Amino acid sequence: MKGIILAGGLGTRLYPLTKITNKHLLPVHDKPMIYYPLQTLVNAGIRDILIVTGGNNAGDFLRLLGNGKEFGLQHINYTYQEGEGGIAAALSLAEYFSDREKICVVLGDNIIENNISKAVNDFEKQESGAKILLKEVPDPQRFGVAEIRGDKITGIEEKPTIPRSKFAVIGIYMYDSAVFNITKTLKPSARGELEITDVNNEYIRRGNLTYEVLEGWWTDAGTFDSLLRASNLVAQTGANKI
């Protein structure tokens, strides 16, 4: 399986911190934010990794990470996203890199306490389709929320006013090669973006989306409050435990 980290966008919710750097290069406790999703993939045994970045500071990723020697890698791939177009639009840039293999996609501002090895191994055995990770949260209206019946997700609603569960879809997704055909059919949402929720709902419609609930804490780091929370959690308990 190949790994993809989505680290583009303009990070406007963290302005003026992002006026002179990419959001994913900001510090979370004692490391740059991008280190955490990269370590998540490495801990899951994924060694072939692409970083999708953008903006005026894309070259800083190469200066910081190089070929990934610090993570035990021999090579890291990079590609550039012009402007903003949503998570699904960024993902579409990875089609050539994926080469029809299964992929594990991690949003660049997602930080977890433990690891995703079990989910990755389970998806390797899954014949086709997709797998997403969920986490029970106190404020699901901030996220895409999964409606669950029995052992299946029947739908995902983005930032619902009245959530149908407390299970948020976190920014870690696994897909087969069909994902790139799906992204080509998407229409922009009201935000003018291609939404990853629409991708996941298409897999639900096809009947081949599975899920697992993440153990340990999870947070994004895309706002001032969540960036502070992420730093505190890492300082108190550590992250990316094997």
Backbone bond lengths (Angstrom), bond angles and torsions (degrees), N, CA, C in turn:
res aa  C-N    CA-C-N  psi(-1)  N-CA   C-N-CA  omega(-1)  CA-C   N-CA-C  phi
1 M - - - 1.467 - - 1.521 109.69 -
2 K 1.322 115.74 143.22 1.456 120.94 178.10 1.525 110.12 -101.80
3 G 1.328 115.52 155.26 1.454 121.31 -178.23 1.518 111.99 -113.96
4 I 1.335 115.71 142.40 1.460 121.49 179.41 1.521 108.93 -132.48
5 I 1.316 116.87 127.67 1.462 122.22 175.84 1.523 108.07 -110.49
6 L 1.321 115.80 123.75 1.470 120.62 179.64 1.520 108.73 -94.79
7 A 1.326 115.73 108.78 1.462 121.22 -174.32 1.515 111.22 -132.46
8 G 1.335 115.52 39.29 1.461 120.41 177.00 1.520 110.22 -97.00
9 G 1.311 116.16 -147.09 1.460 120.37 179.79 1.518 112.36 78.55
10 L 1.322 114.60 171.68 1.465 120.67 -176.41 1.526 113.04 -104.09
11 G 1.330 118.58 -9.53 1.469 120.98 177.18 1.514 113.32 59.81
12 T 1.329 117.49 39.95 1.461 120.23 -174.06 1.523 113.31 -64.58
13 R 1.334 117.71 -25.49 1.468 119.54 179.84 1.525 112.17 -70.56
14 L 1.331 116.54 -13.43 1.466 120.88 178.99 1.530 111.71 -110.10
15 Y 1.315 116.93 16.77 1.471 120.71 175.88 1.537 108.72 -67.49
16 P 1.352 120.26 138.47 1.456 129.25 11.52 1.535 114.92 -92.62
17 L 1.354 118.10 5.81 1.468 118.81 178.49 1.522 111.01 -58.50
18 T 1.332 116.28 -34.19 1.458 120.69 -176.17 1.534 112.97 -92.29
19 K 1.318 116.42 9.78 1.468 119.14 179.20 1.522 111.24 -67.14
20 I 1.340 116.26 -29.97 1.467 119.94 -175.67 1.521 112.88 -123.19
21 T 1.326 118.62 6.00 1.455 119.61 177.65 1.513 109.92 -155.02
22 N 1.304 116.48 162.88 1.457 122.26 175.54 1.532 109.57 -73.97
23 K 1.328 117.10 141.10 1.473 121.96 -179.62 1.522 112.06 -51.41
24 H 1.314 116.69 -39.64 1.463 121.14 -172.39 1.525 113.15 -76.74
25 L 1.333 116.44 -0.98 1.463 121.20 174.61 1.527 111.73 -102.23
26 L 1.322 117.12 -2.68 1.465 120.68 176.89 1.524 110.45 -68.17
27 P 1.337 118.47 153.50 1.465 120.14 -179.03 1.521 112.54 -76.64
28 V 1.319 115.42 138.96 1.460 123.18 166.72 1.527 105.59 -119.78
29 H 1.318 115.08 105.49 1.470 122.74 -169.87 1.529 109.16 56.08
30 D 1.325 118.51 -107.91 1.468 119.63 -171.21 1.521 114.16 -110.57
31 K 1.350 117.28 13.10 1.462 119.86 -179.55 1.530 109.62 -140.37
32 P 1.335 116.72 155.28 1.457 119.04 172.40 1.529 110.01 -63.58
33 M 1.324 116.66 146.39 1.466 121.84 -176.66 1.527 112.62 -52.39
34 I 1.329 117.78 -40.46 1.457 121.55 -175.58 1.522 112.58 -62.18
35 Y 1.332 118.34 -22.23 1.464 121.13 -179.73 1.524 111.32 -62.21
36 Y 1.314 117.58 -33.67 1.467 120.12 -171.89 1.524 112.45 -72.00
37 P 1.333 120.73 -50.18 1.469 118.18 175.74 1.521 112.85 -64.13
38 L 1.320 116.97 -32.75 1.459 119.91 177.50 1.530 110.64 -64.24
39 Q 1.315 116.29 -43.89 1.465 119.90 178.06 1.524 111.24 -66.72
40 T 1.340 117.13 -33.41 1.466 120.91 176.49 1.521 110.70 -57.86
41 L 1.316 117.46 -45.63 1.464 121.25 179.18 1.519 111.55 -67.61
42 V 1.318 117.14 -43.77 1.457 121.16 -179.09 1.534 110.41 -62.61
43 N 1.327 117.03 -41.95 1.461 120.70 179.29 1.523 112.14 -63.49
44 A 1.334 116.45 -25.58 1.464 120.67 179.02 1.528 112.10 -86.97
45 G 1.324 116.53 5.27 1.460 120.56 177.31 1.509 114.45 86.30
46 I 1.322 117.15 11.16 1.461 121.37 -179.51 1.528 109.05 -91.48
47 R 1.316 116.77 126.12 1.461 121.60 -175.08 1.521 114.10 -117.83
48 D 1.317 116.98 -16.75 1.468 121.53 179.88 1.520 106.99 -100.77
49 I 1.342 117.06 104.06 1.465 121.66 -166.88 1.529 110.85 -128.67
50 L 1.333 114.84 138.45 1.462 122.69 175.50 1.519 109.15 -117.38
51 I 1.322 117.23 133.89 1.457 122.57 173.57 1.520 108.50 -108.15
52 V 1.336 115.58 120.56 1.464 121.83 175.79 1.524 107.24 -96.20
53 T 1.316 116.82 116.82 1.463 120.05 -179.15 1.523 109.33 -130.89
54 G 1.323 116.25 -176.07 1.458 120.05 -177.53 1.512 110.83 -171.97
55 G 1.324 116.47 -167.46 1.454 120.38 179.34 1.517 112.79 76.98
56 N 1.330 114.96 -166.92 1.463 120.89 -175.31 1.515 113.75 -86.93
57 N 1.332 117.73 -4.20 1.463 120.16 -173.62 1.519 112.49 -120.16
58 A 1.333 116.52 22.91 1.457 120.12 -177.09 1.523 112.24 -60.10
59 G 1.318 117.17 -34.79 1.459 120.16 -179.47 1.515 113.59 -63.92
60 D 1.328 116.58 -21.41 1.462 119.52 -179.75 1.529 111.87 -67.05
61 F 1.335 117.81 -26.81 1.466 120.11 177.11 1.523 110.32 -63.31
62 L 1.329 116.20 -42.18 1.460 120.02 179.46 1.520 110.71 -65.33
63 R 1.335 116.10 -41.32 1.460 118.89 179.09 1.531 111.45 -65.52
64 L 1.317 116.59 -35.70 1.457 120.69 -178.82 1.523 112.35 -76.89
65 L 1.318 116.74 -47.46 1.464 120.91 -170.06 1.523 114.02 -98.99
66 G 1.327 116.65 -26.12 1.451 119.04 -176.72 1.514 110.85 55.55
67 N 1.320 117.15 -131.53 1.457 122.11 177.78 1.521 112.55 -97.65
68 G 1.334 116.78 13.13 1.464 119.51 173.26 1.507 115.49 84.79
69 K 1.329 117.78 20.34 1.460 120.79 -177.89 1.523 111.73 -56.95
70 E 1.335 116.82 -36.84 1.461 121.28 -179.31 1.527 112.08 -62.65
71 F 1.337 116.22 -22.06 1.468 121.53 -178.91 1.524 112.05 -104.10
72 G 1.325 116.84 10.40 1.450 120.76 -179.06 1.515 114.07 78.06
73 L 1.333 116.38 17.96 1.458 120.94 -179.73 1.522 110.88 -98.42
74 Q 1.318 115.56 156.52 1.453 120.72 175.59 1.522 111.73 -99.57
75 H 1.349 115.74 -16.78 1.464 118.80 -175.50 1.520 109.61 -161.73
76 I 1.330 117.02 142.21 1.462 123.25 169.40 1.524 107.61 -125.00
77 N 1.317 116.06 136.57 1.466 121.75 176.58 1.526 109.68 -94.96
78 Y 1.323 116.05 148.49 1.458 121.71 179.25 1.521 109.69 -132.27
79 T 1.328 116.63 145.58 1.459 120.75 169.93 1.522 108.16 -143.51
80 Y 1.331 115.85 162.08 1.462 121.23 -170.06 1.523 111.09 -115.98
81 Q 1.331 115.88 131.17 1.460 122.70 175.74 1.524 109.40 -103.51
82 E 1.315 116.71 121.93 1.456 120.85 178.69 1.521 109.32 -83.46
83 G 1.317 117.27 121.50 1.455 122.09 178.30 1.517 112.03 68.41
84 E 1.339 115.36 -152.13 1.452 121.55 178.90 1.520 109.16 -124.99
85 G 1.305 116.14 145.55 1.456 118.49 178.82 1.512 112.50 -153.83
86 G 1.334 116.16 7.08 1.443 119.91 -178.95 1.518 112.58 99.97
87 I 1.321 114.52 164.90 1.464 120.61 -177.34 1.525 110.88 -61.95
88 A 1.319 117.05 -44.08 1.461 119.92 -177.96 1.523 111.64 -64.32
89 A 1.336 116.87 -34.92 1.462 120.04 177.42 1.523 110.81 -66.30
90 A 1.329 116.57 -41.11 1.461 120.16 177.23 1.520 110.79 -64.04
91 L 1.321 116.13 -41.32 1.461 120.22 179.88 1.521 111.79 -61.69
92 S 1.327 116.85 -36.07 1.465 120.14 -177.90 1.525 112.53 -60.49
93 L 1.329 116.99 -22.31 1.468 120.94 179.43 1.524 112.13 -71.74
94 A 1.320 116.68 -10.97 1.471 120.87 -176.55 1.523 112.62 -95.52
95 E 1.319 118.43 5.51 1.466 120.08 -174.87 1.528 111.97 -59.88
96 Y 1.311 117.15 -46.47 1.467 119.89 -179.11 1.524 110.79 -63.36
97 F 1.327 115.97 -42.75 1.471 120.92 -179.96 1.519 111.35 -61.69
98 S 1.325 118.06 -40.37 1.472 121.52 -173.88 1.519 111.98 -65.20
99 D 1.324 116.54 -33.31 1.471 121.38 176.57 1.529 111.11 52.57
100 R 1.345 115.80 39.11 1.460 124.54 175.64 1.535 113.71 69.24
101 E 1.299 117.77 11.54 1.461 120.66 173.35 1.531 109.81 -85.19
102 K 1.338 116.13 163.16 1.458 119.97 171.90 1.524 109.21 -66.25
103 I 1.330 115.92 150.24 1.464 120.36 -178.35 1.531 110.57 -130.78
104 C 1.311 114.41 151.32 1.460 122.21 171.20 1.521 107.09 -117.23
105 V 1.326 115.62 120.80 1.464 122.11 -174.79 1.524 108.99 -108.67
106 V 1.337 116.67 128.74 1.460 121.52 177.96 1.522 108.29 -125.08
107 L 1.334 116.13 128.86 1.457 119.08 173.86 1.520 109.18 -69.50
108 G 1.336 115.70 140.86 1.454 120.66 -171.31 1.509 115.88 -67.11
109 D 1.352 117.41 -12.72 1.462 118.99 179.90 1.530 111.90 -108.77
110 N 1.336 117.39 17.37 1.460 121.21 179.39 1.524 110.71 -96.75
111 I 1.320 115.14 130.02 1.467 121.41 -176.43 1.517 108.16 -129.59
112 I 1.331 116.86 131.21 1.458 121.28 -177.80 1.520 110.15 -124.92
113 E 1.326 114.47 155.31 1.459 120.13 -179.44 1.524 111.67 -75.69
114 N 1.329 117.09 -43.67 1.456 121.07 -172.11 1.524 111.68 -106.86
115 N 1.311 119.26 -126.79 1.453 120.60 -178.39 1.529 109.86 -146.45
116 I 1.308 116.09 172.65 1.463 121.65 -176.53 1.522 111.19 -116.75
117 S 1.319 117.68 23.00 1.461 121.11 -175.13 1.519 112.15 -57.81
118 K 1.332 117.79 -44.13 1.464 120.27 -177.96 1.517 110.97 -63.01
119 A 1.329 116.61 -45.50 1.463 120.15 -179.75 1.523 111.15 -61.90
120 V 1.331 116.92 -41.91 1.464 120.86 179.32 1.532 110.18 -63.86
121 N 1.315 117.05 -45.12 1.468 120.20 179.15 1.526 111.30 -63.29
122 D 1.334 116.30 -40.79 1.463 119.78 178.59 1.525 111.34 -63.75
123 F 1.333 116.66 -39.31 1.460 119.16 -179.71 1.525 111.72 -71.15
124 E 1.320 116.77 -31.38 1.469 119.75 175.22 1.528 110.25 -57.96
125 K 1.337 116.00 -35.01 1.469 120.76 -178.53 1.529 112.43 -83.98
126 Q 1.330 116.86 -16.11 1.464 121.13 -179.14 1.521 109.08 -72.03
127 E 1.315 117.06 129.71 1.460 120.66 -172.49 1.517 112.28 -61.01
128 S 1.322 117.06 -43.26 1.464 120.66 -178.09 1.519 108.67 -160.34
129 G 1.337 115.71 176.88 1.448 120.03 175.40 1.509 114.00 97.90
130 A 1.329 114.96 -144.06 1.458 121.41 -173.61 1.523 109.82 -143.32
131 K 1.309 114.82 161.74 1.462 121.91 173.34 1.523 107.44 -139.38
132 I 1.335 116.28 136.86 1.456 120.53 175.96 1.517 109.30 -124.10
133 L 1.316 115.52 159.62 1.456 121.35 177.53 1.523 109.46 -108.03
134 L 1.326 115.22 138.76 1.455 122.70 -179.80 1.516 110.02 -117.42
135 K 1.325 114.93 157.91 1.464 121.11 174.20 1.521 108.69 -146.11
136 E 1.333 116.59 132.13 1.453 120.25 176.53 1.522 108.98 -72.61
137 V 1.334 116.30 128.67 1.465 121.45 -175.11 1.525 109.68 -132.68
138 P 1.327 117.34 156.55 1.464 120.30 179.68 1.520 113.70 -78.51
139 D 1.339 117.24 -16.74 1.466 121.36 -175.24 1.530 110.88 -129.44
140 P 1.327 117.62 61.55 1.471 120.11 -173.73 1.519 114.25 -61.75
141 Q 1.338 117.56 -22.14 1.466 119.82 -178.24 1.526 112.68 -63.08
142 R 1.327 117.60 -12.07 1.469 121.37 177.60 1.523 112.72 -81.98
143 F 1.336 117.11 -9.82 1.460 120.22 -168.33 1.533 111.16 -129.95
144 G 1.332 115.28 178.77 1.441 119.82 164.26 1.518 107.62 -74.11
145 V 1.323 116.87 132.23 1.463 121.46 -173.38 1.525 110.13 -117.41
146 A 1.335 115.47 132.73 1.459 121.16 -178.89 1.520 110.94 -89.89
147 E 1.319 115.59 133.43 1.463 121.15 169.49 1.519 107.12 -95.08
148 I 1.325 116.68 122.97 1.461 121.68 -172.52 1.520 109.69 -117.65
149 R 1.324 115.10 131.66 1.464 121.20 173.67 1.524 107.42 -128.84
150 G 1.342 115.13 116.96 1.456 118.82 -174.73 1.512 110.18 65.44
151 D 1.325 116.28 -124.22 1.466 120.41 179.77 1.526 111.87 -106.50
152 K 1.330 117.18 18.33 1.460 120.20 -177.68 1.532 111.64 -125.77
153 I 1.319 114.71 147.27 1.463 121.00 170.41 1.516 107.50 -87.32
154 T 1.322 116.39 125.67 1.462 120.41 -178.63 1.517 113.01 -99.44
155 G 1.323 116.84 -9.94 1.453 120.05 178.13 1.517 111.02 177.80
156 I 1.318 115.62 158.39 1.465 122.04 177.17 1.518 107.29 -129.03
157 E 1.331 116.19 128.95 1.453 121.86 179.39 1.522 109.38 -115.67
158 E 1.322 116.27 131.02 1.464 120.84 -176.28 1.526 110.65 -84.30
159 K 1.330 115.36 121.57 1.471 123.25 176.79 1.528 112.61 46.34
160 P 1.320 118.01 59.19 1.469 120.52 -176.85 1.528 112.45 -72.81
161 T 1.313 115.98 144.78 1.461 120.74 175.08 1.524 110.53 -66.59
162 I 1.329 115.67 -41.11 1.469 121.70 176.41 1.527 107.35 -120.18
163 P 1.329 118.09 94.37 1.467 120.98 -176.73 1.535 111.88 -64.39
164 R 1.321 116.11 143.12 1.463 121.75 179.43 1.522 112.35 -88.73
165 S 1.317 117.07 -3.10 1.460 122.42 171.96 1.519 107.66 -161.90
166 K 1.312 116.15 178.11 1.464 121.28 175.57 1.526 111.38 -102.47
167 F 1.330 115.83 12.35 1.461 119.37 -176.47 1.523 111.03 -96.67
168 A 1.317 115.03 110.02 1.464 121.52 178.45 1.524 110.21 -85.83
169 V 1.317 115.41 145.04 1.460 121.64 172.49 1.524 107.00 -83.40
170 I 1.317 116.43 112.37 1.463 118.94 -178.67 1.526 109.23 -83.78
171 G 1.310 116.77 170.63 1.455 121.55 -172.32 1.511 114.74 -83.76
172 I 1.332 116.51 47.95 1.466 121.98 174.43 1.521 106.98 -133.75
173 Y 1.338 116.51 117.84 1.458 122.16 -173.94 1.525 109.31 -133.00
174 M 1.335 115.93 146.33 1.465 121.43 176.35 1.521 108.89 -125.69
175 Y 1.329 115.73 132.97 1.461 120.55 -174.17 1.517 111.54 -137.22
176 D 1.348 114.24 152.82 1.451 118.99 166.53 1.523 108.45 -86.78
177 S 1.320 116.74 -177.39 1.471 120.24 -173.05 1.522 112.75 -69.49
178 A 1.341 118.23 -13.57 1.463 120.55 178.87 1.521 112.27 -64.56
179 V 1.330 117.47 -16.98 1.462 120.43 -176.41 1.526 112.02 -58.92
180 F 1.321 116.95 -32.48 1.464 118.98 -176.12 1.529 111.61 -75.52
181 N 1.314 117.27 -30.12 1.467 119.65 172.14 1.522 110.21 -68.62
182 I 1.332 116.45 -35.84 1.459 120.46 179.02 1.523 110.90 -65.92
183 T 1.333 117.35 -45.26 1.467 119.59 -178.19 1.524 111.89 -61.60
184 K 1.330 116.90 -28.47 1.465 120.45 -179.83 1.528 112.30 -71.48
185 T 1.331 117.48 -17.58 1.470 121.12 -178.60 1.524 112.47 -95.84
186 L 1.333 118.17 -6.91 1.465 121.08 -173.12 1.524 111.82 -72.98
187 K 1.319 114.46 148.55 1.457 121.92 172.41 1.532 108.66 -109.32
188 P 1.319 118.68 146.57 1.466 120.23 179.31 1.526 111.44 -59.64
189 S 1.317 115.25 143.22 1.463 121.50 177.52 1.533 109.43 -78.95
190 A 1.320 115.62 -175.05 1.467 120.76 177.46 1.523 111.10 -61.64
191 R 1.353 116.01 -23.66 1.472 120.23 177.79 1.526 111.68 -81.90
192 G 1.337 116.55 -3.31 1.449 120.27 -178.15 1.509 113.54 79.28
193 E 1.346 117.24 19.89 1.452 121.97 -176.28 1.526 111.02 -123.10
194 L 1.334 115.08 157.82 1.460 120.99 171.70 1.528 107.34 -87.73
195 E 1.321 116.22 117.96 1.458 121.53 -168.36 1.527 111.93 -93.17
196 I 1.319 116.12 135.27 1.463 120.71 176.52 1.526 110.59 -67.96
197 T 1.334 117.70 -25.80 1.466 120.45 175.93 1.525 110.76 -61.17
198 D 1.327 117.27 -36.56 1.465 120.04 178.25 1.527 110.93 -66.60
199 V 1.323 116.64 -35.62 1.465 120.68 175.62 1.529 109.88 -62.41
200 N 1.321 116.12 -49.21 1.464 120.08 -177.57 1.525 111.67 -64.88
201 N 1.324 116.84 -37.68 1.464 119.65 178.56 1.532 111.98 -67.34
202 E 1.315 117.05 -30.15 1.466 119.40 175.54 1.527 110.53 -67.40
203 Y 1.330 116.68 -40.27 1.464 118.81 175.95 1.534 110.78 -64.62
204 I 1.343 117.15 -36.12 1.468 120.28 175.11 1.525 109.78 -61.75
205 R 1.327 116.82 -43.90 1.461 121.00 179.50 1.529 110.70 -59.87
206 R 1.331 115.71 -36.29 1.473 120.03 179.65 1.529 112.59 -78.19
207 G 1.322 116.43 -11.86 1.459 120.48 176.59 1.508 115.20 80.55
208 N 1.342 117.71 20.90 1.468 118.20 -178.44 1.535 112.62 -133.07
209 L 1.335 115.83 37.96 1.461 120.60 171.06 1.521 108.95 -106.98
210 T 1.323 116.35 126.36 1.458 122.27 176.06 1.523 108.77 -113.18
211 Y 1.332 115.70 171.27 1.464 118.40 179.81 1.515 110.61 -147.50
212 E 1.317 115.48 160.74 1.455 123.19 169.55 1.519 107.68 -138.72
213 V 1.318 115.92 151.14 1.459 121.70 178.07 1.521 108.44 -94.23
214 L 1.304 116.50 125.49 1.464 122.25 -176.97 1.521 110.81 -70.45
215 E 1.323 116.25 134.97 1.458 121.38 173.88 1.520 109.78 -89.62
216 G 1.339 116.01 151.50 1.461 120.07 -178.14 1.516 111.00 79.56
217 W 1.313 117.02 176.93 1.458 119.87 -177.35 1.526 111.58 -79.10
218 W 1.312 113.63 159.13 1.465 123.12 175.30 1.518 107.92 -144.70
219 T 1.314 116.04 144.58 1.460 120.36 171.62 1.521 109.21 -152.41
220 D 1.312 115.44 153.40 1.455 118.61 165.05 1.529 106.72 -90.68
221 A 1.310 116.52 179.88 1.459 119.42 -179.12 1.524 109.78 -143.32
222 G 1.340 115.48 40.07 1.454 120.45 -173.07 1.510 115.69 -97.30
223 T 1.340 116.90 -2.51 1.463 120.80 176.05 1.523 108.29 -127.25
224 F 1.323 116.99 168.57 1.464 119.34 178.76 1.523 111.32 -60.10
225 D 1.332 116.76 -42.69 1.462 120.20 -179.24 1.520 111.70 -65.75
226 S 1.351 117.33 -45.51 1.464 119.20 -177.76 1.523 111.82 -73.31
227 L 1.333 117.47 -29.24 1.467 120.30 175.30 1.526 110.17 -64.88
228 L 1.326 116.51 -42.62 1.465 120.54 177.19 1.524 110.32 -65.18
229 R 1.345 115.98 -43.77 1.469 120.13 179.60 1.520 110.56 -60.94
230 A 1.322 117.29 -43.23 1.462 120.67 179.69 1.523 111.28 -60.94
231 S 1.329 116.51 -44.59 1.467 120.03 179.52 1.519 111.40 -61.85
232 N 1.333 116.17 -42.22 1.464 119.91 179.99 1.521 111.77 -66.67
233 L 1.327 117.54 -41.34 1.463 120.62 179.49 1.522 111.02 -64.23
234 V 1.313 116.86 -43.95 1.465 119.96 178.71 1.527 110.41 -63.15
235 A 1.341 116.89 -42.67 1.459 120.42 -179.60 1.521 111.95 -64.31
236 Q 1.329 116.62 -35.43 1.461 120.38 -174.09 1.528 112.39 -84.78
237 T 1.343 117.23 -38.10 1.474 119.20 -171.39 1.523 114.70 -126.81
238 G 1.329 117.59 -11.89 1.455 119.90 -176.37 1.519 110.99 83.84
239 A 1.336 115.97 169.35 1.463 121.63 -178.21 1.514 109.28 -140.26
240 N 1.348 114.99 163.23 1.463 122.38 175.01 1.527 112.39 56.95
241 K 1.312 116.58 42.48 1.472 120.04 177.91 1.514 110.06 -70.68
242 I 1.301 115.78 139.23 1.463 121.13 179.19 1.532 109.77 -85.29
